[in-house]
Amino acid sequence: MLHHRNDPSEAYRRVDFDARVRGADSRQLVDLCLEQVVGSIGRALHAQERSDNSAKSAALTRAISALTALQMGIDMTNPTAQSLAHLYQSARNAILDCVARFDAPKLRTIRQDFTEIREAMLRSIAA
């Protein structure tokens, strides 16, 4: 934990994240959470390759936090609400499993799924 307090890139990431949250509307917050899931899983995979358990744990925790935020933000009146809730909970459970027994292929699949979801959302906003 102390390592992350002294890590300049983590400090910058935190400041950037906080600033983006303060000025965001609901779609931007969803995008930010999706970005956090994708980026955090990527950092966890990289940390595993470097045998950096502290960074891996921090990254997985951040991914779980982003998924929790996504779950809490679901509009339950939306027809896709139950599907989203199931998707987010399944991803959250899989990442929690990877805390105890790291499964890189599973994490890569989750990362790819959330990358595709984010890209589709961004395309729909741009259209």
C-alpha positions as CSV (number, residue, x, y, z in Angstrom):
1,M,0.0,0.0,0.0
2,L,2.8,2.4,0.8
3,H,4.3,1.8,-2.6
4,H,1.1,3.2,-4.2
5,R,1.2,6.3,-2.1
6,N,4.7,7.1,-3.4
7,D,4.0,6.1,-7.0
8,P,3.7,9.2,-9.1
9,S,1.8,7.5,-11.9
10,E,-0.8,6.3,-9.4
11,A,-1.1,9.8,-7.9
12,Y,-1.6,11.3,-11.3
13,R,-4.2,8.7,-12.2
14,R,-6.1,9.4,-9.0
15,V,-6.1,13.2,-9.6
16,D,-7.2,12.7,-13.2
17,F,-9.9,10.4,-12.2
18,D,-11.2,12.7,-9.5
19,A,-11.3,15.7,-11.8
20,R,-13.1,13.7,-14.5
21,V,-15.7,12.4,-12.0
22,R,-16.5,16.0,-10.8
23,G,-17.3,17.3,-14.2
24,A,-19.1,14.2,-15.7
25,D,-22.7,13.6,-16.6
26,S,-24.2,10.1,-16.2
27,R,-23.0,8.7,-19.6
28,Q,-19.5,10.1,-19.0
29,L,-19.5,8.4,-15.6
30,V,-20.4,5.1,-17.1
31,D,-17.7,5.5,-19.7
32,L,-15.2,6.4,-17.0
33,C,-16.1,3.2,-15.0
34,L,-15.8,1.1,-18.1
35,E,-12.4,2.7,-18.8
36,Q,-11.4,1.9,-15.2
37,V,-12.4,-1.8,-15.5
38,V,-10.5,-2.2,-18.8
39,G,-7.4,-0.3,-17.6
40,S,-7.3,-1.8,-14.2
41,I,-7.5,-5.4,-15.5
42,G,-4.7,-4.4,-18.0
43,R,-2.6,-3.2,-15.1
44,A,-3.3,-6.4,-13.1
45,L,-2.1,-8.5,-16.0
46,H,1.0,-6.4,-16.4
47,A,1.7,-6.6,-12.6
48,Q,1.3,-10.4,-12.7
49,E,3.9,-10.6,-15.5
50,R,6.3,-8.5,-13.3
51,S,5.4,-10.6,-10.1
52,D,4.3,-7.3,-8.5
53,N,1.6,-8.6,-6.1
54,S,0.9,-5.3,-4.5
55,A,0.2,-3.6,-7.9
56,K,-1.8,-6.6,-9.0
57,S,-4.0,-6.4,-5.9
58,A,-4.5,-2.7,-6.2
59,A,-5.5,-3.0,-9.9
60,L,-8.0,-5.8,-9.2
61,T,-9.4,-3.8,-6.3
62,R,-9.9,-0.8,-8.6
63,A,-11.6,-3.0,-11.2
64,I,-14.0,-4.4,-8.6
65,S,-14.7,-0.8,-7.4
66,A,-15.5,0.3,-10.9
67,L,-17.9,-2.6,-11.4
68,T,-19.6,-1.9,-8.1
69,A,-20.1,1.7,-9.2
70,L,-21.6,0.4,-12.5
71,Q,-23.9,-1.9,-10.5
72,M,-25.0,0.9,-8.2
73,G,-25.8,3.2,-11.2
74,I,-28.1,0.8,-13.1
75,D,-31.5,2.4,-13.8
76,M,-33.7,-0.5,-12.8
77,T,-36.6,0.9,-15.0
78,N,-34.4,0.3,-18.1
79,P,-35.4,-2.9,-20.0
80,T,-31.7,-4.0,-20.0
81,A,-31.3,-3.5,-16.3
82,Q,-31.4,-7.2,-15.3
83,S,-28.9,-8.1,-18.0
84,L,-26.5,-5.4,-17.0
85,A,-26.8,-6.3,-13.3
86,H,-26.0,-10.0,-14.2
87,L,-23.1,-9.0,-16.5
88,Y,-21.5,-6.7,-13.9
89,Q,-22.0,-9.2,-11.0
90,S,-20.6,-12.1,-13.1
91,A,-17.5,-10.0,-14.0
92,R,-17.1,-8.9,-10.4
93,N,-17.3,-12.5,-9.1
94,A,-14.7,-13.6,-11.7
95,I,-12.3,-10.8,-10.8
96,L,-12.8,-11.6,-7.1
97,D,-11.9,-15.3,-7.9
98,C,-8.7,-14.0,-9.6
99,V,-7.6,-12.3,-6.4
100,A,-7.2,-15.8,-4.8
101,R,-6.2,-17.7,-7.9
102,F,-5.0,-15.5,-10.7
103,D,-6.5,-16.5,-14.1
104,A,-5.0,-14.4,-16.9
105,P,-7.1,-15.9,-19.7
106,K,-10.3,-15.2,-17.8
107,L,-9.2,-11.6,-17.1
108,R,-8.2,-11.1,-20.7
109,T,-11.7,-12.2,-21.8
110,I,-13.4,-9.9,-19.3
111,R,-11.2,-7.0,-20.4
112,Q,-12.0,-7.7,-24.1
113,D,-15.7,-7.9,-23.3
114,F,-15.7,-4.5,-21.5
115,T,-13.6,-3.0,-24.2
116,E,-16.2,-4.0,-26.8
117,I,-19.0,-2.7,-24.6
118,R,-17.3,0.6,-24.1
119,E,-16.6,1.0,-27.9
120,A,-20.2,0.2,-28.7
121,M,-21.4,2.8,-26.2
122,L,-19.1,5.4,-27.6
123,R,-20.2,4.6,-31.2
124,S,-23.9,5.0,-30.1
125,I,-23.2,8.4,-28.5
126,A,-21.3,9.6,-31.6
127,A,-24.1,8.5,-33.9
